[in-house]
Amino acid sequence: MYKKMPLLLLAFAFISCKNGDSDTNEKEKIKSAHWLLGSWESKSAEGVLSETWTKTNDSTFQGQSYFIKEKDTIHFETIVLQQKSEALTYKATVKGQNEDRPVSFLFTETVANQLAFENPKHDYPQKITYQKDAKNNLVATISGLIDGKQSTEKYTMAKSK
């Protein structure tokens, strides 16, 4: 019995290390979104669009997006970007829509400084893309079909903090 103990301990140590590596690999997708963190803003004649991203933990980022016209908040949403196993999910909860329940979009692609999430079953948008452009601006694009016609909206925001 005691002769087998070192082998069991060695096997346990190997499995523990292997699980640690797997955990690190599992977080790679959310790590690729680190450039989202911070506060972003766009001012126009229509109002001010702001988006703020913070890191909750190694697998979760939280975001808030709001549009203010004069002193009125026209649009407000909370966002959770979370990685579980190999899946990276973008969950948006828009105040006053979908009974204030989150809508999930699954991560579909990434290239350097770009993330795309899709939910083909959602009414609009069906795709959300974030890109950090050459000027270090955040470009958020929402797109999809509205009444059978393709629609795309782009919002360019500069880092404010």
C-alpha positions in Angstrom: 0.0 0.0 0.0 2.7 2.5 1.0 4.7 1.7 -2.2 1.7 2.7 -4.3 1.3 6.0 -2.4 4.1 7.9 -4.2 2.6 6.9 -7.6 -0.8 8.1 -6.6 0.6 11.4 -5.4 2.5 11.8 -8.6 -0.6 11.0 -10.7 -2.6 13.5 -8.6 0.0 16.2 -9.0 0.1 15.6 -12.8 -3.7 15.8 -13.1 -3.8 19.0 -10.9 -1.2 20.7 -13.1 -3.0 19.6 -16.2 -6.2 21.0 -14.9 -4.5 24.3 -14.1 -3.2 24.5 -17.7 -6.6 23.8 -19.0 -8.1 26.5 -16.9 -5.5 29.0 -18.2 -6.3 27.9 -21.8 -10.0 28.3 -21.2 -9.5 31.9 -20.3 -7.7 32.8 -23.5 -10.8 34.0 -25.3 -11.7 36.5 -22.7 -8.1 37.6 -22.4 -8.2 38.5 -26.1 -10.9 41.1 -25.2 -8.7 42.9 -22.6 -8.5 46.0 -24.8 -12.2 46.6 -24.2 -11.6 47.5 -20.6 -12.0 51.2 -19.7 -14.4 54.0 -20.5 -15.3 55.0 -24.0 -17.3 58.0 -25.2 -18.7 59.6 -28.3 -20.3 63.1 -28.4 -22.6 64.2 -31.2 -25.4 66.7 -31.8 -27.8 63.9 -30.9 -26.2 63.3 -27.4 -23.5 61.4 -25.6 -22.9 57.7 -26.0 -20.8 56.1 -23.3 -19.6 52.5 -22.7 -17.6 51.4 -19.7 -16.0 47.9 -19.2 -14.5 46.5 -16.0 -12.9 43.2 -15.2 -14.9 41.3 -12.6 -12.6 38.2 -12.5 -10.5 36.0 -14.8 -13.5 34.9 -16.8 -15.9 37.8 -16.6 -16.0 41.4 -17.8 -19.0 43.7 -17.1 -20.1 46.6 -19.3 -22.5 49.4 -19.2 -23.7 51.3 -22.2 -25.9 54.4 -22.2 -27.0 57.2 -24.5 -27.9 60.5 -22.9 -29.7 63.3 -24.8 -29.5 66.6 -22.8 -30.5 65.3 -19.4 -32.5 62.2 -20.4 -31.1 58.7 -20.6 -32.5 57.4 -23.9 -30.9 54.0 -23.8 -29.3 52.0 -21.0 -28.0 48.4 -21.1 -25.8 46.2 -19.0 -23.5 43.7 -20.6 -21.8 40.6 -19.2 -18.9 39.1 -21.3 -18.2 35.7 -19.8 -16.1 32.7 -20.7 -17.3 29.3 -19.4 -15.2 26.4 -20.7 -14.6 27.2 -24.4 -17.7 29.3 -24.9 -17.5 33.1 -24.7 -20.9 34.7 -24.3 -22.0 38.3 -24.6 -25.2 38.9 -22.6 -27.0 42.2 -23.0 -29.8 43.4 -20.9 -31.6 46.5 -22.2 -33.8 48.4 -19.9 -37.4 48.3 -21.1 -36.8 45.5 -23.7 -37.3 41.7 -23.6 -38.9 42.1 -20.1 -35.5 43.3 -18.8 -34.1 39.8 -19.4 -30.6 39.3 -21.0 -30.2 38.3 -24.6 -27.2 36.1 -25.3 -24.9 36.3 -28.3 -22.2 33.7 -28.8 -18.6 34.5 -29.7 -18.1 33.6 -33.4 -14.8 35.1 -34.5 -11.8 37.2 -33.5 -9.0 38.8 -35.4 -6.5 41.2 -33.8 -8.4 43.8 -31.9 -11.8 42.6 -33.1 -14.6 40.5 -31.5 -17.8 39.3 -33.1 -20.9 37.8 -31.3 -24.0 36.4 -33.0 -27.5 35.4 -32.2 -29.4 34.6 -35.5 -32.7 34.1 -33.6 -32.7 37.6 -32.0 -35.0 40.2 -33.7 -32.3 42.9 -34.0 -29.4 43.0 -33.9 -28.3 39.5 -34.8 -24.6 40.4 -34.8 -22.5 42.7 -32.5 -18.9 43.5 -33.4 -16.3 45.4 -31.4 -13.1 46.6 -33.0 -10.2 48.7 -31.8 -9.2 50.8 -34.8 -5.9 52.2 -35.9 -6.6 55.4 -33.9 -7.3 53.4 -30.7 -11.0 54.1 -30.9 -13.6 51.5 -30.1 -15.9 50.9 -33.0 -19.1 49.0 -32.0 -21.2 47.7 -34.9 -24.6 46.2 -34.6 -26.2 44.6 -37.7 -28.9 42.2 -38.9 -32.2 42.1 -40.6 -35.1 44.5 -39.8 -38.3 43.7 -41.7 -36.2 41.5 -44.1 -33.7 44.3 -45.0 -30.1 44.4 -43.9 -29.3 47.2 -41.4 -26.0 48.2 -39.9 -25.2 50.8 -37.3 -21.7 51.9 -36.3 -20.7 53.8 -33.2 -17.1 55.1 -32.8 -16.0 56.0 -29.3 -12.7 57.4 -28.0 -11.1 56.3 -24.7 -12.1 58.7 -22.0 -10.3 57.1 -19.0 
